[in-house]
Amino acid sequence: MKIKFAIAAILFACLPAVAGERQSVAEFTPEESEILDWRIVDDGVMGGLSQGQREISKDGILRFFGTLSLENNGGFSSLRTGDVKMDWSGGEGVILRVKGDGRTYQLRFGTDAEYSGREMSFQAGFPTEKDKWTEVKVPFRSFVGIWRGMDLPDKTFDPAKIRRLGLQMADKKKGPFELRVDWIRTYGGDNTPP
């Protein structure tokens, strides 16, 4: 498994920043998906009843879907990678090509930042349009520190120290959800022509 993560680091952290080009973050090929080790983590870890699933089609489309439940203090379903090491400091943010259900999803990053000695995350929401493919930009400056639902505004997101990438449904609306993702890429910064 450590070899797979080392390969992921080579594939994603060391991509050259070429003027006018976007750097690939995730393309959802079978090989890449195995390397990144995508997995579901639902609110069942705290007694909730939400259930998420993931599928990756032969043509490289990620499908994150399931049912959000607010019972038993639940309310989230997430899809996240295993441990990785990526440096996306050459960009200004990420852009995703998605087709959703009209709900708002979260893009989440784990870095080496901690709160009370425990791993924390940085999150930013992004909208979707029902049954329509759109490209959504999420600037790095919009990510807010969070730990177990508590905002940590004094924590700063550092895109040079990414250790985990995730998607989450947590909009406090019970019922089915479905998000399709074609790709995730960085934009701006060193990737934009002067």
Secondary structure by P-SEA (a helix, b strand, c coil): caaaaaaaaaacccccccccbbbbcccccaaaaaaabbbbbcccccccbbbbbbbbcccbbbbbbbbbbcccccccccccccbbbbbcccccbbbbbcccccbbbbbbbbccccccccccccbbbbbbcccbbbbbbbbcccbbbbccccccccbbbbcccccccccccccccccbbbbbbccccccccccccc
